[in-house]
């Protein structure tokens, strides 16, 4: 990063005093982000202990809730961080412990925006997992959850949305007059891979990128182009005569591309949900004599548990899975030898500081330049 961090915290040039609200779902990420912001502020001559503003969304036993902001936010450039995918948050509901769903988290976000009561100078939302992001288009008579949610936030006065690796960034078309940044933490992923993997060499004869399906083609093309290696892809052959769990079931994964024999393979996607597709592809690549297989997903949530990945790792089918700390990771996942965490909180802090000072994002972070420096360092 060529821009001096001190410039980012010149209190004379920022849009308004910075305020940071970390929803209960994003308390861990909020603390780390705040630590970076405070450190940079001190370097810039601005003394503060924290930018965090205490807030709460308590629940009544009937399930109703409310949002409370516990200190003034008048005139502040307010950033609200939420993790709508955090299933570890719970509340009491008629004597039962109920896990919070994305719907619950989104409602709490709106409650905090309401609690601000129009007193903030500007409201910005950092929502790494985009609410409703997987329901991004209409095929039949279906709801368009993500588009409607974005329009709702815009109507409530939100000026900017920052999300990470949106399932389909074209949902921004629903709010063309609102700031919408879709961030891909590609540099952070590669940096973590170089630190975590032994004998890791990115050359055409030793390394290859493979897209798990046509939907992930663009992100994998980016990695292949930046790294200067070959790329292959799988496409999902589906049974369009029936629907299972709302989708046409996958019959087979068909491969297109150069031989993977003897090469390390990198597979990138936005989300590992059940993980079955990733494992199917890994086993297919092993049949084609791939050497080591590394999977990356911005959101590694493993809805069906970790047992199948444990077995794939023991069998030598999967050598590692990389995922960010942008959403909740269970203690069991963090204990797995095959899982490597990609820390993106500093990246988020850069975005907050840049937006707060109306600094162009492109001048603050250049993934291409940083990736090339990384390759020069390790190769």
Secondary structure, 3 states (H helix, E strand, C coil): CCCCHHHHCCCCCCCCCEEEEECHHHHHHHHHHHHHHHHHHHHCCCCCCCCECCEECCECCCCCECCEECCCCCCCEEEEEECCCCCCCEEEECCEEEECCHHHHHHHHHHHHHHHCCCCCEEEEEECCCCCCCCCCCCCCCCCHHHHHHHHHHHCCEEEEEEECCCCHHHHHHHCCCEEEEECCHHHHHHHHHHHCCCCCCCCCCEEEEECCHHHHHHHHHHHHHHCCEEEEEEEEECCCCCECCECCEEEEEEECCCCCCCEEEEEEEEECCCHHHHHHHHHHHHCCCCCEEEEEEEECCCCCCHHHHHHHHCCCCCEEEEECCCCCCHHHHCCCCEEEECCHHHHHHHHHHHHCCCCHHHHCCHHHHHHHHHHHHC
